[in-house]
Structure formats: C-alpha cells, structure tokens
Amino acid sequence: MESIDPQFRALPLAALADAALSRARELGAEHADLRVERIVSQSINLRDGHVTGVSDATTVGLAVRVVVDGVWGFASHVELTPARSVATAEQAVAVARTLAPVARERVERAAEPVHADAVWVSDYAIDPFTVPTRDKVDLLTEWSRRLLASDGIDHVQAGVAQVRENKFYADLAGTRTTQQRVRVAPSFTATAVDRAAGGFETMRTLAPPVGRGWEYLTGDGWDWDTELAQIPELLAEKTKAPSVDAGAYDLVIDPTNLWLTIHESVGHATEYDRAIGYEAAYAGTSFATPDQLGTLRYGSPAMHVTGDRTVRHGLATVGFDDDGVATTEWDLVRDGTLVGYQLDRTFAPRLGLERSNGCAFADSPHHVPIQRMANVSLRPDPAVDRSTDDLIAGVERGIYVVGDKSWSIDMQRYNFQFTGQRFYRIENGRLAGQLRDVAYQATTTDFWGSMEAVGGPSTWRLGGAMNCGKAQPGQVAPVSHGCPSALFRGVNVLNTQQEAGL
C-alpha cells in the first residue's frame, strides 16, 4: 500500500464499502459492489515554444452496482461518507426495482475467486504528478526550440497528457482490491509550409502513449534526442516526395502504423457486446458474429492475436477489472481463425465460459462498468526472428508504411482505409525514397488474409491510444496494441489527393 497515492489511502475506503454492501444486502441484493475512484489528470500544450494551455483536473466519487432479482441497478455520488454510501446503495436498489418490469433478460454472472485485500500498482518509475509543472514546460519548450531551429520547420506543436488513476473495489463475495496506474502521452508535430504553393506537410513523433511515468519523457523507453534530430530531414524529404501511383502493392507495415489497424479491425470487432448488437445504435456492430466462432477465417495462418490485460506498460493493463476479476491473456484469433472474444462477467456465460477474461471498465466513478477493450496484440513469429529489413528484402515492388495518421472504417469493422506518417517505395528489396498521398484500403478478412509473414520478437512494439470511445453516455478508455512488422501481399493503395479530387 506504500506505493498508493496517500491522498487516496486516506479516504475511508473500508467504511464506505462496509456501509454500502451491508445496506445492499439488507435490501435483498444478490450481488453488490462498490467502487471508489480518484482520477488526477494534467494536460500541457505548447505552440511554437509558447504555452497555450495547462489543464488540471481531479475526479473523485463512489459508485454502487447491485443485482436485485436478476436486474442491474446503479448509482453514484461525489460525497465520500458512510452515510452517503448507504444512501447510494439504496438508490441503486431502487433503480433495479424500477427497471425490473422492463428488463428483457435476467443477469447471470460468471464465477470468480475471491481476491481479498489485493493491491496492484502499474509499472512506472516516476509519478508525473511529483514533477513540477515548470520542469515539464521547460522540457517541451526545449523540444520545440530544437525543432524550430532547424531549416524548413515553420511551426511546432508539443504537449503531454498525464493520468494517475486510483480505484478501490469491494463486493459482497469478499473481494477487495486497491489499485493505482499511471499513464503518459507525450507528443510533438513539426510543420513545413510551402508558401508558394499554399500547402504544408507535417510529421509527428512515432512515440506512443504508454503505461509509464515521467521517466518515459527523459529517455526510458524512447530515444527522443535521435528522433528530434531526424524529424527535420525526414520532413524535408517528405515535402519533395512524389505522389504515389494508385494500384496494388505489397506492403511492409511498421508497428507504429499497424497497431491502429489492429485496434479498428480486430480490437473493436472482437468486443462481444458489439458482436451481439449492444453498440448498434451508437458505434455499430461487428462482422465477426458469435455464430462464426471457431470457423471464421479472419486472416492467414500467420495471424495470432491475443487479448491481454497484463502486458508490461500496456494502457489497458490492470491487476483486476471493474468486476473484481483477476486479469489474464487469451487468444482472439489463432492460426487465422476467430477463437475468442473480449468479455466481462455478464457476457462470459453466454459463450459457455466459466470465467470472464477481465474486460469490465468504467472511466469514472459516475459511469457504470461496461465491456472495454483489452490490449489486443498481434504476436511475432516465435520461430524466426525476422527483422523489418528481412521483410522488405522479400518485396520487389511495394511500400513501407510508418506511423499512424487518419483512418476510416465502416460500422461493422469490415471495409476500411488507413494512411500514415510517412511512406517509402520498396524496389527490388530496398527502400528507394519517400512517397506522399498514400492510403491502403481493404476489407478486414482480405487484408489479414494477405499477411504472408510477421517479424520476429525484435520488431515487436506497443502502440496505442488514450481515448478509445464507446457507449452512451460516452466513455473513453486507454488501450495499447503490440505488434511486429508484417508483410502483406497485393493490397490496394489509393492516392489520397486524387480521391479528394485535387
């Protein structure tokens, strides 16, 4: 417990749990759980070396969920007292009883062992909230200064977002967990303006947001000095690069780009609630429906995708989910075939599973937990440690894709197109300069079916996002996706300028 934020430890966590759970039991709840959360966040943004905004926020509250006669009830409050905890439990029970006449199905929850007095803290070295804001601004100012001092760089945006999330969970079964996780998302973007033509080009850092602390911004996990030195030259080359000729190309896709394709075409598609229509009115459904479990050819035999809530520094990594489930790793796609889904304790019994795989999450004490995405990742080749250069060497005519940018995918997670930060021609197994205006387009199964080979463990990297959106009312969740470099054959490439009619 010494690693947990002392302001969170000072809250009357046990008293709040005892008050809420005992009252819920008295009122007839067959299940009840309490969450107490304290979420501290800070965002710093600079433009051309000048601060444009510093935002600090703290969210604190308690939430009570109950199941009464097979129906969910939920309530929350900002006041952290035993009396308010009791009142919130009473309100949650009242909600369940009010909803009972219109409930179309009764809640069944998968079993889970009791985790009594468990403590989990994410893997980081320096809590970013112990670093003075002035020092953070100074670092971002220095990054901006170095880029602006280079020829051809007209503007620089830099920033960092930081979150420390504390969560206490307790339920009637006896589970009590206390957790703390920290995440950071540094960024910078350099812009070169072509005043004669009235256009511009940008290039952003390839560094992903991660479940690390402030040490990440000082070189532990990313080589900022090298990237800052390379960006001006890379951007200058991009501004002079030829526009791509549309057509079919072999693609070698870097992990800095492929993570987003995994997120959109595999991560969302294998969320069980989407697959059975729960998100249809808001974010769509999934082509990967449960009747195809075990038979759908998602991709080539080289495709092995896992859901994982335990990977080191993952943004969705946590010790216990918001159902009190100990987290784990499991297969979603094995040898190219759909074999699993992301689940919480309510959905697991529908697939005949004895336990959830730990995917319940609420982004606030004032939101109900829903099934959220794990760290969904493509495994590297376990037998051959192919490098990215090895994959490129096997291509006569193709494109090497680096970094993520814009994307588009349909509501069933099937038809998509993705762009990137930079693209390189591949000619006879070698890189032959940058290209511009590239987007690759495919259906999910055609794309993953064209994957001929994946790189080895030395090419595997985590990418991710801090703000994956879902649900009504809307919630955001942080999530990472690990992958190696990968080779895809015969993928359709669009020229984005031509597609836009320019």
HELIX and SHEET records of a PDB file:
HELIX    1   1 PRO A    6  ARG A    9  1                                   4    
HELIX    2   2 LEU A   13  GLU A   26  1                                  14    
HELIX    3   3 PRO A   82  LEU A   99  1                                  18    
HELIX    4   4 ALA A  100  VAL A  102  5                                   3    
HELIX    5   5 PRO A  128  THR A  130  5                                   3    
HELIX    6   6 THR A  133  LEU A  148  1                                  16    
HELIX    7   7 TRP A  214  THR A  218  5                                   5    
HELIX    8   8 TRP A  224  LYS A  240  1                                  17    
HELIX    9   9 PRO A  255  ILE A  262  1                                   8    
HELIX   10  10 HIS A  263  GLY A  267  3                                   5    
HELIX   11  11 TYR A  272  ALA A  275  1                                   4    
HELIX   12  12 PRO A  290  GLN A  292  5                                   3    
HELIX   13  13 ALA A  348  LEU A  351  5                                   4    
HELIX   14  14 THR A  388  ALA A  393  1                                   6    
HELIX   15  15 THR A  444  GLY A  449  1                                   6    
HELIX   16  16 PRO A  457  THR A  459  5                                   3    
HELIX   17  17 THR A  496  GLU A  499  1                                   4    
SHEET    1   A 6 VAL A  71  HIS A  77  0                                        
SHEET    2   A 6 HIS A  50  VAL A  68 -1                                        
SHEET    3   A 6 HIS A  31  ARG A  47 -1                                        
SHEET    4   A 6 HIS A 155  ASP A 171 -1                                        
SHEET    5   A 6 ARG A 176  ASP A 194 -1                                        
SHEET    6   A 6 ALA A 118  VAL A 121  1                                        
SHEET    1   B 6 VAL A  71  HIS A  77  0                                        
SHEET    2   B 6 HIS A  50  VAL A  68 -1                                        
SHEET    3   B 6 HIS A  31  ARG A  47 -1                                        
SHEET    4   B 6 HIS A 155  ASP A 171 -1                                        
SHEET    5   B 6 ARG A 176  ASP A 194 -1                                        
SHEET    6   B 6 GLY A 199  ARG A 204 -1                                        
SHEET    1   C 8 TRP A 407  ILE A 409  0                                        
SHEET    2   C 8 ASN A 415  PHE A 418 -1                                        
SHEET    3   C 8 VAL A 438  THR A 443 -1                                        
SHEET    4   C 8 ALA A 486  ASN A 495 -1                                        
SHEET    5   C 8 GLY A 247  ILE A 253 -1                                        
SHEET    6   C 8 ARG A 397  VAL A 402  1                                        
SHEET    7   C 8 ARG A 422  GLU A 427 -1                                        
SHEET    8   C 8 ARG A 430  LEU A 435 -1                                        
SHEET    1   D 4 THR A 337  LEU A 338  0                                        
SHEET    2   D 4 GLU A 329  ARG A 334 -1                                        
SHEET    3   D 4 VAL A 305  ASP A 308 -1                                        
SHEET    4   D 4 ASN A 375  LEU A 378 -1                                        
SHEET    1   E 2 ALA A 360  PHE A 361  0                                        
SHEET    2   E 2 ILE A 370  GLN A 371 -1                                        
SHEET    1   F 5 TRP A 407  ILE A 409  0                                        
SHEET    2   F 5 ASN A 415  PHE A 418 -1                                        
SHEET    3   F 5 VAL A 438  THR A 443 -1                                        
SHEET    4   F 5 ALA A 486  ASN A 495 -1                                        
SHEET    5   F 5 MET A 451  VAL A 454 -1                                        
SHEET    1   G 2 ARG A 461  LYS A 470  0                                        
SHEET    2   G 2 GLN A 475  CYS A 483 -1                                        
END                                                                             
